[in-house]
Amino acid sequence: MGQLNSVERRLQKDETIKKRYQETIDTDNNAGYVRKVDQTELNETKDKLQWYLSHLPVINPHRPVKVRRVRNAAAKYQGLALNDKLLSGPDLLQSLIGTIYRFREHPIALSADIEALRVHTTSFWDASEEAMCIVGYLQDEATLKITYVTGKCRVSPIRHMTISKLELQAAV
């Protein structure tokens, strides 16, 4: 409750942020991403294990007009946070040097700030001792149109690697 009170105090101090923050909630509510839980549902599920994520407004100093609602999975309740119970996966971020090199591979580079994109990405990759490959597709939610985006194949390295490592190499 301390975090909720802190966010409420912050919003009471700045009416502009409060209005923009409420607009993000209304937008997600109208799109069906979130909904208000009524008291009956709370009572029916009170004995079940569940996590309620607190959220707070975040403002980028370079874009002060835009307010983002950020969920805090690191918030602790009775000494435990949701992040403590989730398994951490591999680091999937690309290295900056690799990204810069890939931008120089072709005459045209494309960068985009995609917000509320209603498109799903799907990738398939496989590997054997001889080769590894990946294929990527986009599926538009509205039209259900599937578009081929990328694909690449490589010969497997000479030094021995497990199939699992080769599959990870193909995905990168």
Phi and psi in degrees as a GROMACS rama.xvg file:
@    title "Ramachandran Plot"
@    xaxis  label "Phi"
@    yaxis  label "Psi"
@TYPE xy
-61.6069  -40.8398  GLY-2
-68.0438  -39.5532  GLN-3
-61.2965  -45.6516  LEU-4
-62.4562  -38.5758  ASN-5
-63.5889  -44.6011  SER-6
-64.6121  -42.0394  VAL-7
-62.5574  -41.206  GLU-8
-62.2727  -41.7245  ARG-9
-63.2885  -41.784  ARG-10
-70.0677  -31.7909  LEU-11
-67.768  -29.8597  GLN-12
-72.8062  -31.2249  LYS-13
-128.851  102.143  ASP-14
-64.4196  -32.5047  GLU-15
-65.1839  -47.1004  THR-16
-63.7745  -41.0895  ILE-17
-58.7493  -43.5172  LYS-18
-65.5784  -46.2091  LYS-19
-65.4511  -37.8693  ARG-20
-63.7055  -43.9077  TYR-21
-64.0156  -35.181  GLN-22
-63.0973  -37.8365  GLU-23
-65.5755  -37.9055  THR-24
-67.1479  -44.9954  ILE-25
-62.359  -40.1895  ASP-26
-61.4633  -47.7745  THR-27
-66.4364  -35.3282  ASP-28
-65.7134  -45.9068  ASN-29
-65.0537  -31.9688  ASN-30
-80.7891  -8.98314  ALA-31
86.1641  11.9277  GLY-32
-77.7076  -32.1909  TYR-33
-132.977  163.5  VAL-34
-151.985  157.649  ARG-35
-82.9844  131.72  LYS-36
-89.8991  128.148  VAL-37
-84.4775  167.818  ASP-38
-63.1893  -34.247  GLN-39
-61.907  -46.5939  THR-40
-65.0578  -38.1004  GLU-41
-60.8076  -43.4595  LEU-42
-66.2524  -37.0641  ASN-43
-69.9164  -27.3986  GLU-44
-108.566  8.58338  THR-45
-66.7494  -23.4677  LYS-46
-90.3498  -3.28943  ASP-47
-93.4194  149.894  LYS-48
-70.6349  125.884  LEU-49
-154.607  158.092  GLN-50
-120.763  133.248  TRP-51
-109.532  118.19  TYR-52
-88.6849  126.253  LEU-53
-74.932  155.653  SER-54
-136.334  159.164  HIS-55
-148.754  155.512  LEU-56
-79.5433  137.631  PRO-57
-127.549  133.905  VAL-58
-121.164  126.55  ILE-59
-79.5983  125.316  ASN-60
-60.7282  -23.1181  PRO-61
-83.0373  -17.1114  HIS-62
-134.693  68.392  ARG-63
-66.671  -13.523  PRO-64
-77.6288  -28.49  VAL-65
-91.34  131.831  LYS-66
-113.995  125.542  VAL-67
-103.762  143.991  ARG-68
-98.9342  115.413  ARG-69
-108.757  131.479  VAL-70
-86.3606  143.371  ARG-71
-112.61  89.6062  ASN-72
-79.5921  -4.20402  ALA-73
-93.3906  -4.73246  ALA-74
-66.188  133.805  ALA-75
-97.7164  141.491  LYS-76
-131.586  121.826  TYR-77
52.8646  40.6917  GLN-78
78.294  9.61504  GLY-79
-131.899  137.665  LEU-80
-119.214  156.663  ALA-81
-59.2453  -39.1425  LEU-82
-59.585  -29.0148  ASN-83
-67.0866  -25.5986  ASP-84
-98.5781  -12.9083  LYS-85
-88.3266  143.403  LEU-86
-78.2082  135.356  LEU-87
-88.0814  135.011  SER-88
-94.2204  -172.959  GLY-89
-69.7288  155.573  PRO-90
-74.4265  111.06  ASP-91
-98.8288  4.61926  LEU-92
-73.2947  137.603  LEU-93
-78.0911  148.74  GLN-94
-70.8154  148.354  SER-95
-62.9919  -41.3112  LEU-96
-61.756  -44.5569  ILE-97
-61.2988  -40.1995  GLY-98
-64.3544  -43.3675  THR-99
-62.8056  -43.5773  ILE-100
-61.7461  -41.6962  TYR-101
-66.0726  -33.3469  ARG-102
-66.0341  -23.0338  PHE-103
-91.4069  -2.81368  ARG-104
-71.1322  -29.7815  GLU-105
-126.582  159.852  HIS-106
-69.3817  -22.4149  PRO-107
-121.069  131.545  ILE-108
-115.426  145.151  ALA-109
-126.84  133.31  LEU-110
-134.958  145.897  SER-111
-148.142  150.699  ALA-112
-107.086  101.037  ASP-113
-100.56  121.459  ILE-114
-122.442  132.046  GLU-115
55.2766  39.2333  ALA-116
-73.1277  129.479  LEU-117
-98.2677  52.2074  ARG-118
-130.657  137.824  VAL-119
-104.001  140.782  HIS-120
-103.585  141.562  THR-121
-133.658  132.646  THR-122
-128.161  142.022  SER-123
-124.915  132.444  PHE-124
-138.322  153.6  TRP-125
-152.144  161.933  ASP-126
-152.865  155.326  ALA-127
-140.646  -176.157  SER-128
-69.3792  -17.0719  GLU-129
-96.5924  -37.6183  GLU-130
-153.653  165.716  ALA-131
-141.022  149.778  MET-132
-153.766  163.27  CYS-133
-142.981  146.341  ILE-134
-133.354  135.105  VAL-135
-122.84  142.549  GLY-136
-132.218  154.561  TYR-137
-116.153  138.59  LEU-138
-123.007  120.557  GLN-139
-78.5674  125.01  ASP-140
-63.5266  -38.5713  GLU-141
-71.0009  -46.7777  ALA-142
-100.496  -9.67245  THR-143
60.3887  19.8374  LEU-144
-75.7272  134.071  LYS-145
-108.582  129.942  ILE-146
-124.295  130.889  THR-147
-69.677  131.108  TYR-148
-110.396  -53.3114  VAL-149
-150.353  158.069  THR-150
-161.119  144.825  GLY-151
-152.27  149.103  LYS-152
-132.275  146.438  CYS-153
-140.892  154.681  ARG-154
-77.2315  140.157  VAL-155
-64.856  148.865  SER-156
-61.8412  156.525  PRO-157
-65.8063  -43.3771  ILE-158
-68.1479  145.697  ARG-159
-69.3255  131.426  HIS-160
-133.572  150.873  MET-161
-69.2982  159.039  THR-162
-60.5253  -38.3883  ILE-163
-59.744  -44.317  SER-164
-66.0842  -37.9374  LYS-165
-65.0881  -38.938  LEU-166
-64.3019  -40.0933  GLU-167
-64.5181  -39.2174  LEU-168
-61.678  -39.4469  GLN-169
-64.8327  -36.7762  ALA-170
-70.8041  -22.3087  ALA-171
